[in-house]
Amino acid sequence: MNKLLLIFLLCCTLCSCRTHLKSGNKTVIQKTFDKTITDLRDQQEYGIVTIGNQIWFAENLTFETPKSKCYKRKKRNCQRFGRLYPYDELDMACPKGWRVPNNQDWKRLKSNFEADSIYALLDTAQWNNVNHHTNESGLSIKGVGYQLEKNLFMGNGTGTSYWSNQINKYDEYFHIHLYGGDGIRFEKSNYTTNEVFHAHPLDDIDNRRFTIRCMCDKSDP
């Protein structure tokens, strides 16, 4: 009887701790979340978190659209960090019932946290500097980098950029740059921040690719 009990307890321990599985010589990361959804287009599973009246993906989108790319064009980076998308694929990126957030969605998200709202969004790993990071939101935003020009990928470990599905009066799409740790300092103004929210002219945007977090309102699907 004691032997059977020992075997049962061992099995329970293995089941609750299986976050990494070995497949031959390859390590496969097994993610665990309290709540998940499955993208029926490619059967990819995503963790989700509810924040106020919003529901957010807890991971970057990995759905392969025609123009999306992996960081530095390496497939393993898509698996680790999600894909990078151009501005003209925002409407097709998220699964049915979900959307790319707009400016107001981001503001509502941050309003759920105190003054250091950016740190509440940032993961406590996969950044070169995690000073002040709390990940209180559970969004686990990582410093996965971005693409700025055809062959220029940068920012991995120090920053990440997300699209906002909204344009300004010049038809330029907004996006948000997030920086970890002590932030980024602009030498001319001597201004330091963890967040830069702006838009780029469309004639300079074809090779800019950023990450996407899908979201919906509780009253949606």
Residue frames as a rotation matrix with the C-alpha (Angstrom) as fourth column:
MET 1
0.568 0.823 0.000 0.00
0.823 -0.568 0.000 0.00
0.000 0.000 -1.000 0.00
ASN 2
0.454 -0.499 -0.738 2.84
0.140 -0.779 0.612 2.39
-0.880 -0.381 -0.284 0.90
LYS 3
-0.609 -0.711 0.353 4.50
0.424 0.084 0.902 1.59
-0.670 0.699 0.250 -2.43
LEU 4
-0.118 0.664 0.738 1.33
0.977 -0.055 0.206 2.44
0.178 0.745 -0.643 -4.36
LEU 5
0.784 0.405 -0.470 0.99
0.535 -0.825 0.181 5.71
-0.315 -0.394 -0.864 -2.44
LEU 6
-0.019 -0.899 -0.438 4.60
0.153 -0.435 0.887 6.64
-0.988 -0.050 0.146 -3.23
ILE 7
-0.660 -0.184 0.728 4.07
0.709 0.167 0.685 6.00
-0.248 0.969 0.020 -6.94
PHE 8
0.344 0.887 0.309 0.88
0.925 -0.376 0.049 8.10
0.160 0.269 -0.950 -6.91
LEU 9
0.698 -0.116 -0.707 2.62
0.283 -0.862 0.421 11.05
-0.658 -0.494 -0.568 -5.22
LEU 10
-0.406 -0.914 0.015 5.53
0.292 -0.115 0.950 10.85
-0.866 0.390 0.313 -7.66
CYS 11
-0.400 0.349 0.848 3.17
0.915 0.091 0.394 10.95
0.061 0.933 -0.356 -10.63
CYS 12
0.689 0.704 -0.169 1.38
0.721 -0.690 0.063 13.99
-0.072 -0.165 -0.984 -9.19
THR 13
0.303 -0.679 -0.668 4.68
0.153 -0.657 0.738 15.81
-0.940 -0.326 -0.095 -8.75
LEU 14
-0.670 -0.583 0.458 5.75
0.501 0.100 0.860 15.10
-0.547 0.806 0.225 -12.33
CYS 15
-0.031 0.750 0.661 2.41
0.980 -0.107 0.167 16.24
0.196 0.653 -0.732 -13.73
SER 16
0.824 0.429 -0.370 2.45
0.522 -0.829 0.202 19.52
-0.220 -0.360 -0.907 -11.81
CYS 17
0.310 -0.801 -0.512 6.06
-0.084 -0.560 0.824 20.38
-0.947 -0.212 -0.241 -12.71
ARG 18
-0.067 -0.357 0.932 6.16
0.849 0.470 0.241 19.48
-0.524 0.807 0.271 -16.41
THR 19
0.641 0.215 -0.737 7.11
-0.084 -0.935 -0.346 22.86
-0.763 0.284 -0.581 -17.84
HIS 20
-0.006 -0.666 -0.746 9.88
-0.977 -0.154 0.145 21.49
-0.211 0.730 -0.650 -20.09
LEU 21
0.746 0.282 0.604 9.66
-0.165 0.956 -0.242 18.29
-0.645 0.081 0.760 -22.09
LYS 22
-0.375 -0.920 -0.117 12.47
-0.486 0.088 0.869 16.53
-0.789 0.382 -0.480 -23.92
SER 23
0.828 0.555 0.082 11.86
-0.191 0.417 -0.889 15.55
-0.528 0.720 0.451 -27.53
GLY 24
0.693 -0.705 0.149 14.97
0.570 0.409 -0.713 13.73
0.442 0.579 0.685 -28.75
ASN 25
-0.356 -0.880 -0.313 17.78
0.931 -0.306 -0.197 16.26
0.078 -0.362 0.929 -28.37
LYS 26
-0.561 0.238 0.793 15.35
0.138 -0.918 0.373 19.17
0.816 0.319 0.482 -28.51
THR 27
-0.811 0.309 -0.497 13.83
0.501 -0.072 -0.862 20.89
-0.302 -0.948 -0.097 -25.48
VAL 28
-0.369 0.786 0.496 10.16
0.432 -0.327 0.840 21.81
0.823 0.525 -0.219 -25.92
ILE 29
-0.983 0.050 0.174 8.75
-0.171 -0.579 -0.797 24.47
0.061 -0.814 0.578 -23.61
GLN 30
-0.353 0.903 -0.244 5.41
0.733 0.429 0.529 23.41
0.582 0.008 -0.813 -22.16
LYS 31
-0.816 0.056 0.575 3.55
-0.243 -0.936 -0.253 26.57
0.524 -0.347 0.778 -21.09
THR 32
-0.435 0.700 -0.567 1.00
0.866 0.497 -0.051 26.51
0.246 -0.513 -0.822 -18.29
PHE 33
-0.851 0.277 0.446 -1.76
-0.298 -0.954 0.023 29.09
0.432 -0.113 0.895 -17.75
ASP 34
-0.735 0.657 0.171 -4.90
-0.029 0.221 -0.975 29.18
-0.678 -0.721 -0.143 -15.62
LYS 35
0.445 0.895 0.024 -6.97
0.072 -0.009 -0.997 30.10
-0.893 0.446 -0.068 -18.69
THR 36
-0.716 -0.696 0.041 -6.25
0.054 0.004 0.999 29.53
-0.696 0.718 0.034 -22.36
ILE 37
0.536 0.791 -0.296 -7.82
-0.409 -0.063 -0.910 29.94
-0.738 0.609 0.290 -25.80
THR 38
-0.254 -0.582 0.773 -6.99
0.481 0.617 0.623 28.10
-0.839 0.530 0.123 -29.01
ASP 39
-0.204 0.095 -0.974 -6.59
-0.731 -0.677 0.087 29.89
-0.651 0.730 0.207 -32.33
LEU 40
0.432 0.498 0.752 -8.56
0.021 0.828 -0.561 27.60
-0.901 0.258 0.347 -34.65
ARG 41
0.822 -0.146 -0.550 -6.62
-0.567 -0.293 -0.770 28.82
-0.049 0.945 -0.324 -37.68
ASP 42
0.089 -0.868 -0.488 -3.42
-0.572 0.357 -0.739 27.02
0.816 0.345 -0.464 -36.65
GLN 43
0.669 0.314 -0.673 -4.39
0.289 0.724 0.626 25.30
0.684 -0.614 0.394 -33.35
GLN 44
-0.502 -0.855 0.128 -1.96
0.263 -0.293 -0.919 27.51
0.824 -0.428 0.372 -31.40
GLU 45
0.454 0.631 -0.629 -2.87
0.782 0.056 0.621 27.81
0.427 -0.773 -0.468 -27.71
TYR 46
-0.375 -0.527 0.763 -2.44
0.074 -0.837 -0.542 31.10
0.924 -0.147 0.353 -25.84
GLY 47
-0.473 0.200 -0.858 -2.68
0.879 0.046 -0.474 31.96
-0.055 -0.979 -0.198 -22.19
ILE 48
-0.094 0.498 0.862 -5.15
0.318 -0.806 0.500 34.74
0.943 0.321 -0.082 -21.41
VAL 49
-0.728 -0.101 -0.678 -5.58
0.683 -0.193 -0.704 37.14
-0.059 -0.976 0.210 -18.49
THR 50
0.316 0.875 0.368 -8.55
0.759 -0.465 0.454 39.26
0.569 0.136 -0.811 -17.45
ILE 51
-0.731 -0.548 -0.407 -7.70
0.679 -0.647 -0.347 42.83
-0.073 -0.530 0.845 -16.44
GLY 52
-0.709 0.581 -0.399 -10.62
-0.392 -0.795 -0.463 45.04
-0.586 -0.172 0.792 -15.50
ASN 53
0.395 0.915 0.076 -13.16
-0.323 0.217 -0.921 44.75
-0.860 0.340 0.381 -18.30
GLN 54
0.365 -0.362 -0.858 -10.57
-0.923 -0.018 -0.386 43.53
0.124 0.932 -0.340 -20.80
ILE 55
0.753 -0.242 0.612 -9.26
0.057 0.950 0.306 40.10
-0.656 -0.196 0.729 -21.72
TRP 56
0.457 -0.705 -0.542 -5.71
-0.881 -0.442 -0.168 39.99
-0.121 0.554 -0.824 -23.09
PHE 57
0.750 -0.444 -0.491 -3.43
0.152 0.837 -0.525 37.38
0.644 0.319 0.695 -24.57
ALA 58
0.847 -0.523 0.095 -0.67
-0.198 -0.145 0.969 36.65
-0.493 -0.840 -0.226 -22.06
GLU 59
-0.088 -0.860 0.502 1.67
0.515 0.392 0.762 35.93
-0.852 0.326 0.409 -24.98
ASN 60
-0.387 -0.125 -0.913 2.63
-0.615 -0.703 0.357 37.56
-0.687 0.700 0.196 -28.26
LEU 61
0.694 0.719 -0.032 0.75
-0.446 0.395 -0.803 36.43
-0.565 0.572 0.595 -31.35
THR 62
-0.411 -0.859 0.304 2.47
-0.276 0.435 0.857 33.76
-0.869 0.269 -0.416 -33.47
PHE 63
0.504 0.670 0.544 -0.07
0.346 0.420 -0.839 33.35
-0.791 0.611 -0.020 -36.30
GLU 64
-0.560 -0.812 0.165 1.78
0.424 -0.110 0.899 33.37
-0.712 0.573 0.406 -39.64
THR 65
0.654 0.670 -0.352 0.44
0.058 -0.508 -0.859 36.05
-0.755 0.541 -0.371 -41.96
PRO 66
0.831 -0.292 0.473 1.90
0.544 0.255 -0.799 36.50
0.113 0.922 0.371 -45.48
LYS 67
0.449 -0.662 0.600 4.25
-0.015 -0.677 -0.736 39.37
0.893 0.321 -0.314 -44.50
SER 68
0.884 -0.110 0.454 5.04
-0.467 -0.159 0.870 38.52
-0.024 -0.981 -0.192 -40.89
LYS 69
0.250 -0.890 -0.381 8.58
-0.242 0.324 -0.915 37.56
0.937 0.321 -0.134 -39.90
CYS 70
0.753 -0.191 -0.629 10.59
0.638 0.445 0.629 36.03
0.160 -0.875 0.457 -37.10
TYR 71
0.837 -0.523 -0.162 13.15
-0.374 -0.762 0.528 38.15
-0.400 -0.381 -0.834 -35.27
LYS 72
-0.149 -0.958 -0.246 16.33
-0.776 -0.041 0.629 38.04
-0.613 0.285 -0.737 -37.38
ARG 73
0.235 0.406 -0.883 14.41
-0.924 0.375 -0.073 35.60
0.301 0.834 0.463 -39.64
LYS 74
-0.833 -0.506 -0.222 15.12
-0.388 0.822 -0.418 32.66
0.394 -0.262 -0.881 -37.33
LYS 75
-0.081 0.909 -0.408 12.18
-0.123 0.397 0.910 30.30
0.989 0.124 0.080 -36.83
ARG 76
-0.270 -0.058 -0.961 13.07
0.829 0.494 -0.262 29.54
0.490 -0.868 -0.085 -33.23
ASN 77
-0.989 -0.103 -0.108 12.57
0.143 -0.864 -0.483 33.23
-0.043 -0.493 0.869 -32.43
CYS 78
-0.397 0.918 0.011 8.94
-0.550 -0.247 0.798 32.99
0.735 0.311 0.603 -33.59
GLN 79
0.144 0.429 -0.892 8.41
0.393 0.802 0.450 30.12
0.908 -0.415 -0.054 -31.19
ARG 80
-0.437 -0.435 -0.787 10.07
0.884 -0.048 -0.464 32.01
0.164 -0.899 0.405 -28.32
PHE 81
-0.845 -0.100 -0.526 8.94
0.270 -0.928 -0.257 35.58
-0.462 -0.359 0.811 -28.95
GLY 82
0.354 0.935 -0.025 6.00
0.387 -0.171 -0.906 35.57
-0.851 0.311 -0.423 -31.37
ARG 83
-0.031 -0.301 0.953 6.03
1.000 -0.009 0.029 36.99
0.000 0.953 0.301 -34.89
LEU 84
-0.565 -0.191 -0.803 6.68
0.201 -0.975 0.090 40.54
-0.800 -0.110 0.589 -36.09
TYR 85
0.084 0.772 0.630 3.93
0.920 0.182 -0.346 42.10
-0.382 0.608 -0.695 -38.24
PRO 86
-0.879 -0.293 0.376 3.68
0.438 -0.810 0.391 44.99
0.190 0.509 0.840 -40.71
TYR 87
-0.802 0.550 -0.232 1.06
-0.274 -0.686 -0.674 47.72
-0.530 -0.477 0.701 -40.30
ASP 88
-0.389 0.682 -0.619 -1.10
-0.914 -0.201 0.353 46.55
0.117 0.703 0.702 -43.21
GLU 89
-0.464 0.251 -0.849 -1.88
-0.014 0.957 0.290 43.13
0.886 0.146 -0.441 -41.68
LEU 90
-0.933 0.050 0.355 -3.38
-0.358 -0.178 -0.916 44.30
0.017 -0.983 0.184 -38.40
ASP 91
-0.111 0.993 0.042 -6.96
-0.985 -0.104 -0.134 43.57
-0.129 -0.056 0.990 -39.42
MET 92
0.502 0.276 -0.820 -6.18
-0.523 0.852 -0.033 39.94
0.689 0.445 0.572 -40.31
ALA 93
-0.437 -0.900 -0.008 -3.80
-0.544 0.271 -0.794 39.13
0.717 -0.343 -0.607 -37.49
CYS 94
-0.720 0.136 0.680 -5.95
-0.640 0.249 -0.727 38.20
-0.268 -0.959 -0.092 -34.48
PRO 95
-0.899 0.437 0.031 -8.36
0.428 0.863 0.269 35.24
0.091 0.255 -0.963 -34.39
LYS 96
-0.291 0.887 0.358 -12.11
0.185 -0.315 0.931 35.77
0.939 0.337 -0.072 -34.76
GLY 97
0.683 0.637 -0.357 -13.59
0.508 -0.064 0.859 37.62
0.524 -0.768 -0.368 -31.79
TRP 98
0.317 -0.676 -0.665 -10.25
0.718 -0.287 0.634 39.21
-0.620 -0.679 0.394 -30.87
ARG 99
0.880 0.006 0.476 -8.58
0.354 -0.677 -0.645 42.40
0.318 0.736 -0.598 -32.10
VAL 100
-0.317 -0.947 0.045 -5.39
0.803 -0.294 -0.519 44.43
0.505 -0.128 0.854 -32.10
PRO 101
0.148 0.431 -0.890 -5.85
0.890 -0.451 -0.070 47.04
-0.431 -0.782 -0.451 -29.34
ASN 102
0.368 -0.014 0.930 -6.28
0.540 -0.811 -0.226 50.74
0.757 0.585 -0.291 -30.09
ASN 103
-0.518 -0.659 0.546 -4.94
-0.013 -0.632 -0.775 53.70
0.855 -0.408 0.319 -28.11
GLN 104
0.070 0.641 0.764 -7.88
-0.859 -0.351 0.374 53.75
0.508 -0.682 0.526 -25.71
ASP 105
0.827 0.190 -0.529 -7.47
-0.006 0.944 0.329 50.03
0.562 -0.269 0.782 -25.00
TRP 106
-0.100 -0.955 -0.280 -3.85
0.577 0.173 -0.798 50.64
0.810 -0.241 0.534 -23.92
LYS 107
-0.547 -0.073 0.834 -4.88
-0.434 -0.827 -0.357 53.56
0.716 -0.557 0.421 -21.72
ARG 108
0.527 0.808 0.262 -7.58
-0.709 0.248 0.660 51.48
0.469 -0.534 0.704 -20.05
LEU 109
0.575 -0.400 -0.714 -5.09
0.386 0.902 -0.194 48.67
0.721 -0.164 0.673 -19.49
LYS 110
-0.471 -0.880 0.052 -2.58
0.412 -0.272 -0.870 50.93
0.780 -0.388 0.491 -17.75
SER 111
-0.212 0.460 0.862 -5.28
-0.619 -0.746 0.246 52.65
0.757 -0.481 0.443 -15.68
ASN 112
0.747 0.509 -0.428 -5.72
-0.065 0.696 0.715 49.44
0.662 -0.506 0.553 -13.70
PHE 113
0.278 -0.754 -0.594 -2.32
0.914 0.399 -0.078 49.94
0.296 -0.521 0.800 -12.11
GLU 114
0.622 -0.069 -0.780 -0.57
0.480 -0.754 0.449 52.67
-0.619 -0.654 -0.436 -10.16
ALA 115
0.667 -0.330 -0.668 1.88
-0.504 -0.860 -0.079 55.29
-0.549 0.390 -0.740 -11.44
ASP 116
-0.471 -0.879 -0.072 4.47
-0.702 0.324 0.634 52.68
-0.534 0.349 -0.770 -12.47
SER 117
0.510 0.843 0.170 1.96
-0.560 0.475 -0.679 51.06
-0.653 0.251 0.714 -14.80
ILE 118
0.445 -0.399 -0.802 4.56
-0.779 0.269 -0.567 50.00
0.442 0.876 -0.191 -17.37
TYR 119
-0.630 -0.752 0.193 6.47
-0.742 0.511 -0.434 47.92
0.228 -0.417 -0.880 -14.83
ALA 120
-0.176 0.663 0.728 3.25
-0.576 0.531 -0.622 46.07
-0.798 -0.529 0.288 -14.00
LEU 121
0.792 0.489 -0.365 3.16
-0.556 0.331 -0.762 44.90
-0.252 0.807 0.535 -17.63
LEU 122
0.232 -0.829 -0.509 6.78
-0.828 0.106 -0.551 43.78
0.511 0.549 -0.661 -17.93
ASP 123
0.819 -0.015 -0.573 7.97
0.139 0.975 0.174 40.24
0.556 -0.222 0.801 -17.31
THR 124
0.752 -0.571 0.331 10.62
-0.562 -0.292 0.774 39.65
-0.345 -0.767 -0.540 -14.68
ALA 125
0.042 -0.750 0.660 12.72
0.295 0.640 0.709 37.58
-0.955 0.165 0.248 -17.11
GLN 126
0.116 -0.096 0.989 14.00
0.976 0.195 -0.096 37.86
-0.184 0.976 0.116 -20.70
TRP 127
0.936 -0.032 0.350 15.10
0.052 -0.972 -0.227 41.46
0.347 0.231 -0.909 -20.17
ASN 128
-0.001 -0.998 -0.061 18.71
0.456 0.054 -0.889 42.53
0.890 -0.028 0.455 -19.73
ASN 129
-0.949 -0.225 0.222 17.59
-0.064 -0.551 -0.832 44.79
0.309 -0.803 0.509 -16.90
VAL 130
-0.169 0.934 -0.316 14.55
0.567 0.354 0.743 43.96
0.806 -0.054 -0.590 -14.75
ASN 131
-0.941 -0.182 -0.286 14.83
0.339 -0.534 -0.775 46.78
-0.011 -0.826 0.564 -12.23
HIS 132
-0.718 0.693 -0.066 11.37
-0.561 -0.631 -0.536 47.71
-0.413 -0.348 0.842 -10.91
HIS 133
-0.515 0.561 -0.648 9.57
-0.512 0.405 0.757 45.04
0.687 0.722 0.079 -12.99
THR 134
-0.566 0.385 0.729 6.62
-0.678 0.286 -0.678 43.46
-0.469 -0.877 0.099 -11.16
ASN 135
-0.853 0.337 -0.398 4.51
-0.152 0.570 0.808 41.80
0.499 0.750 -0.435 -13.90
GLU 136
-0.784 0.598 0.169 1.54
-0.222 -0.016 -0.975 42.47
-0.580 -0.802 0.145 -11.64
SER 137
-0.078 0.790 -0.608 -0.72
-0.951 -0.243 -0.193 42.34
-0.300 0.563 0.770 -14.69
GLY 138
0.110 0.035 0.993 0.29
-0.010 0.999 -0.034 38.81
-0.994 -0.006 0.111 -15.69
LEU 139
0.900 0.239 -0.363 0.84
-0.328 -0.174 -0.928 40.02
-0.285 0.955 -0.078 -19.27
SER 140
0.416 -0.806 0.421 4.51
0.335 0.566 0.754 38.99
-0.846 -0.173 0.505 -19.06
ILE 141
0.995 -0.087 -0.038 5.70
-0.073 -0.446 -0.892 41.40
0.060 0.891 -0.450 -21.77
LYS 142
0.454 -0.881 0.134 9.25
0.606 0.415 0.679 40.46
-0.654 -0.227 0.722 -22.73
GLY 143
0.263 -0.477 -0.839 12.02
-0.520 -0.802 0.293 42.39
-0.812 0.360 -0.459 -24.44
VAL 144
0.345 -0.008 0.939 11.72
0.469 0.868 -0.165 40.59
-0.813 0.497 0.303 -27.77
GLY 145
-0.677 -0.708 -0.202 12.93
0.208 -0.447 0.870 43.36
-0.706 0.547 0.450 -30.09
TYR 146
0.544 0.814 -0.205 11.52
0.089 -0.299 -0.950 44.64
-0.834 0.499 -0.235 -33.41
GLN 147
-0.162 -0.541 0.825 12.37
0.950 0.139 0.278 45.25
-0.266 0.829 0.492 -37.07
LEU 148
0.171 0.166 -0.971 13.08
0.134 -0.980 -0.144 48.82
-0.976 -0.106 -0.190 -38.23
GLU 149
0.066 -0.202 -0.977 14.54
-0.929 -0.371 0.014 48.32
-0.365 0.906 -0.212 -41.72
LYS 150
0.589 0.273 -0.760 14.80
-0.670 0.692 -0.271 45.48
0.452 0.669 0.590 -44.22
ASN 151
0.280 -0.576 -0.768 17.84
0.299 0.813 -0.500 43.92
0.912 -0.089 0.400 -42.58
LEU 152
-0.664 -0.505 0.552 17.80
-0.303 -0.492 -0.816 45.73
0.684 -0.709 0.174 -39.24
PHE 153
0.504 0.704 -0.500 16.43
0.264 0.426 0.865 43.79
0.822 -0.568 0.028 -36.28
MET 154
-0.600 -0.748 0.285 17.23
-0.004 -0.353 -0.936 45.22
0.800 -0.562 0.209 -32.87
GLY 155
-0.140 0.516 0.845 16.15
-0.817 -0.542 0.196 45.62
0.559 -0.663 0.497 -29.26
ASN 156
0.463 0.342 -0.818 16.10
0.075 0.904 0.421 42.00
0.883 -0.256 0.393 -28.11
GLY 157
-0.099 -0.456 -0.884 16.60
0.908 0.322 -0.268 42.07
0.407 -0.830 0.382 -24.34
THR 158
-0.875 -0.316 -0.366 16.17
0.444 -0.826 -0.348 45.84
-0.192 -0.467 0.863 -24.05
GLY 159
-0.609 0.670 -0.424 12.88
-0.583 -0.741 -0.334 46.74
-0.538 0.044 0.842 -25.72
THR 160
-0.644 0.496 0.582 9.77
0.692 0.702 0.168 45.66
-0.326 0.511 -0.795 -27.57
SER 161
-0.849 0.375 -0.372 7.17
-0.463 -0.867 0.184 47.40
-0.253 0.329 0.910 -29.74
TYR 162
-0.522 0.767 0.373 3.43
0.628 0.642 -0.440 46.79
-0.577 0.005 -0.817 -30.12
TRP 163
-0.823 0.332 0.461 1.03
0.271 -0.483 0.833 47.96
0.499 0.810 0.308 -32.78
SER 164
-0.517 0.807 -0.286 -2.04
0.084 -0.284 -0.955 49.99
-0.852 -0.518 0.079 -31.97
ASN 165
-0.522 0.389 0.759 -4.80
0.852 0.284 0.440 49.56
-0.044 0.876 -0.480 -34.55
GLN 166
0.619 0.646 -0.447 -5.47
0.609 -0.754 -0.246 53.28
-0.496 -0.120 -0.860 -34.81
ILE 167
-0.169 -0.656 0.736 -4.28
0.940 -0.332 -0.080 56.04
0.297 0.678 0.672 -37.12
ASN 168
-0.380 -0.002 -0.925 -3.75
0.471 -0.861 -0.192 59.75
-0.796 -0.509 0.328 -36.61
LYS 169
0.522 0.684 -0.510 -5.02
-0.034 -0.580 -0.814 62.55
-0.852 0.442 -0.279 -38.86
TYR 170
-0.008 -0.616 -0.788 -2.15
-0.940 -0.264 0.216 61.85
-0.341 0.742 -0.577 -41.27
ASP 171
0.815 0.413 -0.407 -3.19
-0.522 0.828 -0.205 58.17
0.253 0.379 0.890 -41.66
GLU 172
-0.275 -0.944 -0.183 -0.14
-0.573 0.314 -0.757 57.05
0.772 -0.103 -0.628 -39.67
TYR 173
0.532 0.494 -0.688 -0.47
0.154 0.742 0.652 54.01
0.833 -0.453 0.319 -37.41
PHE 174
0.416 -0.335 0.846 0.31
-0.870 -0.419 0.262 54.40
0.267 -0.844 -0.465 -33.72
HIS 175
0.448 -0.284 -0.848 2.54
0.290 0.943 -0.162 52.00
0.846 -0.173 0.505 -31.85
ILE 176
0.873 -0.126 0.471 4.11
-0.481 -0.386 0.787 51.76
0.082 -0.914 -0.397 -28.43
HIS 177
0.085 -0.911 -0.403 7.80
-0.068 0.398 -0.915 51.18
0.994 0.105 -0.028 -27.66
LEU 178
0.952 0.200 0.232 8.45
-0.250 0.070 0.966 49.68
0.177 -0.977 0.116 -24.22
TYR 179
0.044 -0.995 -0.086 11.86
-0.324 0.068 -0.944 49.64
0.945 0.069 -0.319 -22.54
GLY 180
0.595 0.187 -0.781 12.87
0.499 0.677 0.542 47.55
0.630 -0.712 0.310 -19.55
GLY 181
-0.099 -0.728 -0.679 14.70
0.982 0.039 -0.185 48.37
0.161 -0.685 0.711 -16.34
ASP 182
-0.280 -0.125 -0.952 15.67
0.543 -0.838 -0.050 52.01
-0.791 -0.531 0.302 -15.96
GLY 183
0.692 0.717 -0.078 14.23
0.317 -0.399 -0.860 52.91
-0.648 0.571 -0.504 -19.36
ILE 184
0.075 -0.608 0.790 15.73
0.985 -0.078 -0.154 54.85
0.156 0.790 0.593 -22.24
ARG 185
0.183 -0.090 -0.979 17.27
0.441 -0.882 0.163 58.33
-0.879 -0.462 -0.122 -21.98
PHE 186
0.648 0.062 0.759 17.05
0.732 -0.326 -0.598 60.88
0.211 0.943 -0.257 -24.77
GLU 187
-0.223 -0.918 -0.326 20.31
0.969 -0.245 0.027 62.83
-0.105 -0.310 0.945 -24.76
LYS 188
-0.577 -0.032 0.816 19.01
0.405 -0.878 0.253 66.09
0.709 0.477 0.520 -26.26
SER 189
0.208 0.773 0.599 16.21
-0.310 -0.528 0.790 66.50
0.928 -0.350 0.130 -23.73
ASN 190
-0.805 -0.566 0.177 17.77
-0.398 0.295 -0.868 64.42
0.439 -0.770 -0.463 -20.94
TYR 191
0.076 0.936 0.343 14.37
-0.997 0.070 0.028 62.75
0.002 -0.345 0.939 -20.63
THR 192
-0.928 -0.367 -0.056 14.13
-0.362 0.928 -0.090 59.14
0.085 -0.064 -0.994 -19.41
THR 193
0.032 0.992 0.119 11.09
-0.976 0.057 -0.209 56.93
-0.215 -0.109 0.971 -19.96
ASN 194
-0.660 -0.155 0.735 9.95
-0.122 0.988 0.099 53.31
-0.741 -0.025 -0.671 -20.28
GLU 195
0.057 0.802 0.595 7.29
0.757 0.354 -0.549 54.12
-0.651 0.482 -0.587 -22.85
VAL 196
-0.774 -0.173 -0.609 7.26
-0.252 -0.799 0.547 55.94
-0.581 0.576 0.575 -26.19
PHE 197
-0.061 0.865 0.498 3.90
0.663 0.408 -0.628 56.21
-0.746 0.292 -0.599 -27.92
HIS 198
-0.245 -0.070 -0.967 3.86
-0.477 -0.860 0.183 57.68
-0.844 0.506 0.177 -31.43
ALA 199
0.726 0.478 0.494 3.31
0.243 0.494 -0.835 57.10
-0.643 0.726 0.243 -35.16
HIS 200
-0.460 -0.888 -0.007 5.57
0.207 -0.115 0.972 56.89
-0.863 0.446 0.237 -38.22
PRO 201
-0.046 0.390 -0.920 4.90
-0.846 -0.505 -0.172 58.33
-0.532 0.770 0.353 -41.69
LEU 202
0.717 0.445 0.536 3.58
-0.146 0.848 -0.509 55.64
-0.682 0.286 0.673 -44.04
ASP 203
0.853 -0.421 -0.309 6.32
-0.337 0.007 -0.941 56.29
0.398 0.907 -0.136 -46.59
ASP 204
-0.223 -0.961 0.166 8.85
-0.780 0.073 -0.622 55.11
0.585 -0.268 -0.765 -43.99
ILE 205
-0.035 0.368 0.929 6.97
-0.928 0.333 -0.166 52.14
-0.371 -0.868 0.330 -42.56
ASP 206
0.541 0.361 -0.759 7.00
-0.724 0.660 -0.201 49.23
0.429 0.658 0.619 -45.05
ASN 207
-0.013 -0.646 -0.763 9.88
0.008 0.763 -0.647 47.43
1.000 -0.015 -0.005 -43.33
ARG 208
-0.638 -0.123 0.760 8.84
-0.722 -0.247 -0.646 48.22
0.267 -0.961 0.069 -39.76
ARG 209
0.052 0.633 -0.772 7.48
-0.051 0.774 0.631 45.15
0.997 0.007 0.073 -38.01
PHE 210
-0.566 -0.142 0.812 6.29
-0.772 -0.254 -0.582 45.00
0.289 -0.957 0.034 -34.43
THR 211
-0.955 0.208 -0.213 4.65
0.268 0.911 -0.314 42.44
0.129 -0.357 -0.925 -32.15
ILE 212
-0.313 0.928 0.201 0.92
-0.500 -0.341 0.796 42.07
0.807 0.149 0.571 -31.48
ARG 213
-0.972 0.232 0.028 -1.11
0.095 0.501 -0.860 41.31
-0.213 -0.834 -0.509 -28.38
CYS 214
-0.509 0.860 0.049 -4.72
0.129 0.019 0.992 40.41
0.851 0.511 -0.120 -29.15
MET 215
-0.962 0.260 -0.090 -7.47
0.056 -0.134 -0.989 41.45
-0.269 -0.956 0.114 -26.76
CYS 216
-0.393 0.898 0.196 -11.24
0.360 -0.047 0.932 41.73
0.846 0.437 -0.305 -26.43
ASP 217
-0.547 0.345 0.763 -13.78
-0.765 -0.577 -0.287 43.24
0.341 -0.740 0.579 -24.07
LYS 218
-0.880 0.229 0.416 -15.72
-0.108 0.757 -0.644 41.02
-0.462 -0.612 -0.642 -21.70
SER 219
0.074 0.988 -0.134 -18.86
-0.329 -0.103 -0.939 41.90
-0.941 0.114 0.318 -23.64
ASP 220
-0.208 -0.241 -0.948 -17.24
-0.978 0.065 0.198 40.70
0.014 0.968 -0.250 -26.91
PRO 221
-0.403 0.138 -0.905 -17.45
-0.529 0.772 0.353 36.97
0.747 0.621 -0.238 -28.04
